[in-house]
Amino acid sequence: MSEKIAFIGVGNMGLPMAKNLMEAGKKVKVFDVSNSMIAKAKIENLHVAENIDSLIEKDLSFVITMLPEGKNSEEVYLGKNGLIKKVPKKCLLIDCSTIDIDTSVRIGKKANEQKIKMIDAPVSGGVMGAKKATLNIMVGGSKQAFEIALPILKLMGKNIFHAGEMGCGNGAKICNNMSLGITMIAASESLMLAKRLNIDVKKVHEIMKSASGNSWPISVYPPLPGLIEGTPSNNNYRPGFSTEMMTKDLKLASQISKAVKA
């Protein structure tokens, strides 16, 4: 395989992911509908395509998408100019977007009908994890597709998990982000309570990291500044995982919970 990679969606997460692939020596070409994101990609010396069609080459090995919502993934893969009808048969499709399970399964089924391998591979770890290539990546798809994708995924993440068949990656991610949303609220409320009690927040943070109140938001991604370097809270809360995206993920958790009567 040529290991040429088309990367669609170079926002706060996608850009550093694509950059890590480029720096690992892969032939990466990127595209985004946002002009500002394209400008940032050019600053990082990434090869930018004028449109999605110009991403497609006969020896293209991988397509990676990092998009906001299910409707975006569906349009890119199954729309009027959908990629599934254009990519070579040996190309592996990797959707790193966090989307609803039904859409993920539907796209995967259409790819399978065209004899094209596909996985859903949503990520966790925030912008910091994307930059450091320490993301957790949850994969749904066949074992064969997972094994083909693994060397590429390892260039973007540290912990790679095969969660099951197509859609299971997003299912696992939804479960994870439900927990993340709840614990981030708890961390925010706890640290703000300490502040209002006039207790040294740094002391409380240190205590919580070693006590039963510890969590990923406390130990890695605290919501208050001055606690851990490199976090969004120490950068005027940008860039990072937006509250809009977390709201989307919590809605996905609510919807799927109702669907399975959980």
GIDAFEN-V359167 format. One record per residue. N is the residue number from 0. RES is the residue in one letter. PHI is phi as a letter, one per 30 degrees, with the letter a starting at -180 (999 if undefined). D_LAST is the distance of its C-alpha to the last C-alpha in Angstrom with 2 decimals. Layout:
BEGIN
n res phi d_last
N RES PHI D_LAST
N RES PHI D_LAST
END
This chain:
BEGIN
n res phi d_last
0 M 999 43.36
1 S d 44.77
2 E i 41.69
3 K d 42.22
4 I b 39.05
5 A c 38.11
6 F c 35.75
7 I c 34.27
8 G j 32.88
9 V c 34.82
10 G d 33.25
11 N e 32.64
12 M c 30.71
13 G d 32.32
14 L d 35.88
15 P d 35.97
16 M d 34.10
17 A d 36.77
18 K d 39.49
19 N d 38.53
20 L d 38.82
21 M d 42.19
22 E d 43.44
23 A d 42.57
24 G j 45.05
25 K d 42.87
26 K d 44.15
27 V c 41.60
28 K b 41.88
29 V c 39.50
30 F b 38.70
31 D a 36.91
32 V d 37.20
33 S d 37.87
34 N d 41.54
35 S d 40.94
36 M d 38.68
37 I d 41.36
38 A d 43.98
39 K d 42.13
40 A d 41.78
41 K d 45.54
42 I d 46.25
43 E d 44.43
44 N i 46.71
45 L d 44.03
46 H d 45.28
47 V c 44.01
48 A d 43.87
49 E d 44.99
50 N a 42.23
51 I d 39.56
52 D e 42.09
53 S d 44.41
54 L d 41.76
55 I d 42.01
56 E b 44.68
57 K d 45.65
58 D c 44.95
59 L d 41.68
60 S c 39.44
61 F b 36.23
62 V c 34.46
63 I c 32.07
64 T c 30.15
65 M b 28.64
66 L c 27.57
67 P d 25.61
68 E b 23.26
69 G e 22.28
70 K d 25.06
71 N d 27.55
72 S d 26.67
73 E d 26.81
74 E d 30.17
75 V d 31.65
76 Y c 30.80
77 L c 30.76
78 G d 32.79
79 K e 36.39
80 N c 37.65
81 G e 34.66
82 L d 35.26
83 I e 34.12
84 K d 37.33
85 K c 39.53
86 V d 38.74
87 P d 40.66
88 K d 39.00
89 K d 39.13
90 C d 37.24
91 L c 33.79
92 L c 31.27
93 I b 29.04
94 D c 26.55
95 C d 25.73
96 S d 24.03
97 T c 20.45
98 I b 19.15
99 D d 16.33
100 I d 15.66
101 D e 17.08
102 T d 20.26
103 S d 20.67
104 V d 20.51
105 R d 22.83
106 I d 25.36
107 G d 25.35
108 K d 26.00
109 K d 28.89
110 A d 30.31
111 N d 30.23
112 E d 32.10
113 Q c 34.75
114 K i 34.95
115 I c 33.78
116 K d 31.53
117 M b 28.61
118 I b 25.91
119 D c 23.24
120 A b 23.94
121 P d 22.37
122 V b 23.89
123 S b 23.31
124 G k 26.16
125 G i 27.47
126 V d 30.96
127 M d 32.54
128 G d 30.82
129 A d 31.81
130 K d 35.39
131 K d 35.68
132 A h 33.96
133 T c 31.60
134 L d 28.31
135 N c 25.34
136 I b 24.71
137 M c 21.65
138 V c 22.80
139 G c 21.48
140 G k 24.19
141 S d 26.72
142 K d 28.35
143 Q d 31.64
144 A d 30.53
145 F d 28.99
146 E d 32.33
147 I d 34.32
148 A d 32.34
149 L e 32.30
150 P e 35.80
151 I d 35.02
152 L d 31.66
153 K d 33.49
154 L d 35.80
155 M c 33.00
156 G b 30.74
157 K c 31.06
158 N c 27.94
159 I c 26.97
160 F b 24.01
161 H c 23.49
162 A d 19.73
163 G k 20.11
164 E d 20.92
165 M e 21.15
166 G j 18.06
167 C d 16.82
168 G d 18.81
169 N d 17.00
170 G d 13.57
171 A d 14.95
172 K d 16.56
173 I d 13.57
174 C d 11.96
175 N d 15.49
176 N d 16.18
177 M d 13.25
178 S d 14.86
179 L d 18.24
180 G e 17.79
181 I d 16.81
182 T d 19.68
183 M d 22.11
184 I d 21.77
185 A d 22.31
186 A d 25.29
187 S d 26.77
188 E d 26.64
189 S d 28.02
190 L d 30.87
191 M d 31.80
192 L d 31.95
193 A e 34.35
194 K d 36.40
195 R d 36.72
196 L d 37.74
197 N h 40.48
198 I c 39.38
199 D e 40.07
200 V d 36.83
201 K d 37.98
202 K d 38.38
203 V d 34.95
204 H d 33.47
205 E d 35.46
206 I d 34.35
207 M d 30.63
208 K d 31.01
209 S c 32.33
210 A c 30.21
211 S d 26.71
212 G d 25.85
213 N d 26.29
214 S a 23.91
215 W d 24.55
216 P d 25.38
217 I d 27.78
218 S d 29.46
219 V b 29.59
220 Y b 28.81
221 P d 29.69
222 P d 29.45
223 L c 32.95
224 P d 36.20
225 G i 38.71
226 L c 36.39
227 I b 35.95
228 E d 38.12
229 G i 36.79
230 T d 33.63
231 P e 33.14
232 S d 33.74
233 N c 37.19
234 N b 37.87
235 N h 37.43
236 Y i 33.74
237 R a 34.63
238 P d 33.92
239 G l 30.32
240 F d 26.70
241 S d 26.68
242 T d 24.46
243 E d 24.20
244 M d 22.66
245 M d 20.20
246 T e 19.24
247 K e 18.72
248 D d 16.48
249 L d 14.30
250 K d 14.15
251 L d 13.14
252 A d 10.20
253 S d 9.28
254 Q d 10.10
255 I d 8.35
256 S d 4.88
257 K d 6.16
258 A d 7.77
259 V c 5.51
260 K h 3.81
261 A d 0.00
END
